[in-house]
């Protein structure tokens, strides 16, 4: 039986993709798992692996062409097999169905992870992960109930082994995965925190009204902004002495601020939260997004996971790697999704102060200005200080003014006394 | 509480209602002098006389039409079908007159009539006399359809059906007529459109009506020995259907098997499945399965007749599949 190669959905927002390069030629032998085609999504370039073994019989979409998610790119089959029905039934031309489907998906971002017919897309080898229950066309089979429980527990169905017919994931599979504290998604951190990813707190009537009124007034995500001035003298000293101690370490202000945010978020879980429409979702883990400008235009937010559990050195090296790959569009989808809070830093470009736009569904983002050497008044004396202005943009449906302000106070206290990060 | 047979419960319901309201009258083949083909109308001719208990010729279309006319002009007829297989002859009066009169007269003329009698298979009555036709009537807007499974339900539901201002199709079961059970004496009514949980359980929902309730209960008893706790929901009224009780059960058990005597295609179970998948999709952990009569005319041969009807073993097998056992 021949199988189709479809344009995968590489990210939640992806509606179409471009074929960059075929890595196999028509008539060439292909094995399951072989890199087959390179595609460009709205976020990254990635290699799509073959989900079938056989001969690459027919390439329907040539390099350079852009097609909707779900459209057939090629057919893999036996050398002598008749594949004409495959080609005529799906057609090489624009399929009507996939073109319409993605828009609907965007309108309901709350739906379960899209069970798109897709070739399994991995930028690198997947490692020794358990074989997920994927049927011949790449769809994960799961009962509606299992999907719902997994969604509520923040579990990725791809990481769960199904015990039903044809590997269907059913309730007991999700429940045993939950009990085992299965890591969510492919990008499992080196730490394996236990328990659910988040806790949903149903909206009170007052919360609902606040959300409705503010959204009415300001758009879907009602932003407001809080700015604080932070004395960075001790953070500067920390950075310099750390970099002197370890010459291979190139600690940046950004690394220190990221770590400080993570520590502050552990004390203010109400800022590490999202608005879901009928609940406030308090994330039990702290995944920090770092906004990175892409060369040649564009923006992406790679995520340092479980930031609160990592040392400054780990955060520094991890974010260096992520930022470098982000700039060249080489991130895997799981590396730029799932953040719970973000930072955006324009200090290196001389921007003193700015307001960032929240990356939904996160509840807040911190905009960091430059660390300025300037005259300040301390104890009635004018002296030279190092100051940095930080602006927190808050989703008012989730974070109220006083809550945001308290978070900033804690952040300021940590950055002004960096020892607190080690305590 | 008195223990009486299903047929006596029906008899009691009609007697009490006819005593209460003199606009109620009964007609059908053999309902009077012969006391009913299945003795459901025993003694009613003696008590109420030939003006209120009428033996009709073998003319289903004719006497059902008489019922429609009588109902339009102020009486409350109970029309007995010797079996519901014969109601096919009266379909024009039921579907085109009784069900539509209130609508087509702009609400001026209702048809408060009960058409009752046994449905489903009996004992070797063969293809033309063994049909479970409830889904035919359920299809028609303007009709209510009631299918009792116990003597108490038979009494309570028949009294409510007689008092209802709409045409009610009241389908009994020949093989249940002798079933005995406790039945409250005197005034006892059960509202139409309200299901009953005949057996509470937590692992799987069995939806069954009429005599299939008993098949479901036997299966549940057997399943209990294996540690599967089945809930049996009896809709009692098929139209209007008490969807909320069914949905509540599914939300608890996450799986369902629908059991019915009739054929599978466009059967009652198809409607129940539609309701569940639409309104409880996110609660389902397995596809909903149906256990129905086999999709062929009823054979006359006894062993084949047994194979045709849903039984305990087929229900248990379906439950194993929806619970992913075996």
Interface residues (C-beta under 8 A of the other chain):
Chain A: X143 X144 X145 X146 X147 X148 X163 X164 X165 X170 X171 X172
Chain B: X254 X281 X282 X283 X284 X285 X286 X324
